[in-house]
Amino acid sequence: MDYREEIICKLAEKECKIISGRVIRRLQKMTDGMQSGDDTPLKNTWDEICVQVQSEESFFWKLYLAEIARIIASHVHKLDSHIKQAIWLQTDEGVSWECDHDNADMVYSSHDDIVEYIMDKFVLPAAADWSNERIEKYLDNE
């Protein structure tokens, strides 16, 4: 990796971590429409997502993914184009494009690819590693 690629990679990673943190905080504030039931130790939507990533996806998993994507998309929409391009170049699609367009004057980017990348590489891995007493209690009682 040359210094340009490293700079772009670090810039993209920093922004993705910021967005991921914002998404997690937003999901932690969401308590309406929880699917785990009234007698659950889980307190918010983020807890529910963590449990499903760490254990078993519920019937409503696709709705959770759609909500995560919606929140990520709202943050990606606000990014400057050069930041979007830097993140997109980290995606599989961006890497492939870069291989085919070495000397391009302009970098393409895809909003949907960026959203999926942040979800798959930052938000869902954070859910896999996240733990608290509520999540542990829920998983122990499964």
N, C-alpha and C positions, 0 to 999 in steps of 0.2 A: 504494500500500500504506500503510495507516494504521499508527500506532505499535504497535497491538496485534498486527496481522498480522506486522509485522517482528519483534517480540519472540518470537512463536510460531515463526516461521520460523527465527530464529537458534537458539532452544532446540532445535528439532527437528534442525537441521543439526548442531549440536554432538553431540547424542546419536547420530545416525546415523554420524558420523565415528568416534566412540568404538567403537561396535559394529563398524563396518567394520574398524577396526584390530585388534580382538580376533579377528574372523573370519580375517583374513589371518594373524595370528600362529598361530592354531590350525591353519590349513591348512599353514603352513610347518613345523609340527611333525609333520605326517602324512607318513610314508614307506612305510607298508604298503599293498599293493595298487596300487602305481603301474602305470599302463598303458603307459608309454613304453618299457619294456624294460630289460634289464640293462646294455646298453652305452650308455645315455643319459647325457648330462652333467647332466640334470635331477636335482635332489636331493630334491624334495618335491612334494606335491600342488599347492601354490600355484604352483610353477614350471610344472607341467603345465597348470594352468588358464590361466596367463598366455600360454603358447604357443598354446593353443587359441583364446583370445580374439584374439590378435594374428595368427594364421595361419588354421588350419582346425580346425573342431570334429571330434573323434574320434567313433567309434561310441558311446563311453561318455559323451558330453557330458551327456546327461540325468541320468546318475548323479552327475556332478560338480555339476550344478545342484541336485540333490536334497540333496547333502551340504552345499553352501553354505546352502541354505534351512534345513536342519536346525540348523546352527550358529547362524544368525541367529535363528531361532525360539527357541532356548534362551536367548538374550540378551534378546530382546523380551519373553519371558514374565516376566522379572524386573523389567521397568520398571514404575514407578508409572503409574497409569491416566492422569494428566494428561500425562505424557510420551508415552505411546502415542497419546493424542488429538492432541497437537501434531504428532507425526510423521504420523499418518493424515491430518490436514488438509492435508499437503503432497502427498498422492497425488492422482491424477486423480479417484478416487472421492470423496476428501475435499473436493476443490475443488468438484465437482459438488454434493455434499451441502450444503456451506456456501452455495452460491448458492440452493439451494431452501429452506434453513432459516435465513434471516438472523437471526431472533430466537429461535432455539431455546434452551431452558433447559439442555439437556444435549447434549454432543457424543458422537456414536457413534464407534466405531473398529473396524476389522477387522484382526485379527492377520495374516491372510494377505496383505492389501493392504500392510501395513507391511513384512512380510518381503520381498515382491516389490519394493517401493519401495527398500529398502536394498540389495538385490541389484542392481537395475537402475541405480540412481543413484549408488551408492557403491562396492560391491565389484567389479562387472564393469568399470566405468570405471577403477578402480585397476589391475586386471589388464591393461587395454589400455595403460596408461602405464608399467607396471612393467618394469624391465629389470635384468639382471645378466649376468655373464659366461656363466653356464650357459645362460640363455635365448637370448642372442645366438648362442652356439655352436650350439645346437640349431636355431635358425631359419636360420642360415647354411648348415647341412648339409641342409636340406630339399630 
